[in-house]
Amino acid sequence: MKYKLIQRENPQGRSKVKWYAAPVNDGQIAKNDLTEEIVNISSLSRGDVSLHSE
């Protein structure tokens, strides 16, 4: 996941500003590629991860 740093006021008011990570959209990923990434980093099988709805 890509992110960029954004300087914002601290919501707790303890200091004037703080740096926060904000996710950056890097485009779309195909369902098969997403399934493969999940299978590679977990103990789930392809059948456990596959989405059956379109």
Secondary structure, 3 states (H helix, E strand, C coil): CCEEEEEEECCCCCCCEEEEEEECCCCCCCHHHHHHHHHHHCCCCHHHHCCCCC
